[in-house]
Amino acid sequence: MALDMNDSYANSTDVHIALDKIHAYLNQPNRTLIGLTGGPGSGKSTLADYLLNYFSRQQNMEVICLSMDGFHLSKAQLNALPNAEEAFARRGAPWTFDSTAFIERVKLIKQGYQKDDILWPSFDHAIGDPIEDDITIKKDTKVILIEGLYLLHQNDGWQASQPLFDEHWFLDIPVTVAIERLAKRHMKAWNFNHEQAMDRINQSDGLNAELVATYKDQADWLLRV
């Protein structure tokens, strides 16, 4: 399969395997749901974007890549919690998402193949809130990859998530590497120095990264890029 050799993923064996897996699922008669899990900073969104762009270049509209970020509790919902201050400080923890809404929407996706278009929320980082029904999943979309932190999580209402997927991939990046990526991201976004970035990470993302790493053995495939 031809890849743009200028792309940083072009020589990745596991990316080639991921593309081959999706191609194989496209030849199946039913819809396939793939869960892509990994810690903060592991590169889930970057990989999902790459896969989506690849199939878009092939003019194959039967593949879509989604994020669970649209199921963040909104700032208004966080403010309404009795522990609002903690919720904002820990935004991104499993209990700061609407896991019930996520699970119900994924169930609709499983049931909707060749029947119904399904709407999916996005997340606007500029305003820091979800945008409901921003993405349309066409009824003939055959392979759907959903990336997120807690697809394998067994608490905080996420227990019913794992069985909804046909296959779970885990982007297996060392936590230390992912944390350093996050630090660089924070330094660029907020003009932090490294110490300030690490202080912010240690309050939330670092805790989430350690949690996510505990269930990588539940995945069907450990993907390394």
Buried (B, 14 or more C-beta within 10 A) or exposed (E): EEBEEEEEBEEBEBBBEBBEBBBEBBEEEEBBBBBBBBBBBBBBBBBBBBBBEBBEEBEBEBBBBBBBBBBBBBBEBBEEBEEEEBBBEBBBBBBBBBBEBBBEBBEBBBEBBEEEEBEBBBBEEEEEBBEEEEBEBEEEBBBBBBBBBBBBBEEEBBEBBBEBBBBBBBBBBEBEEBBBBBBBBBBEEEEBEEEBBBEBBEEBBBBBBEBBBEBBEBBEBEBEB
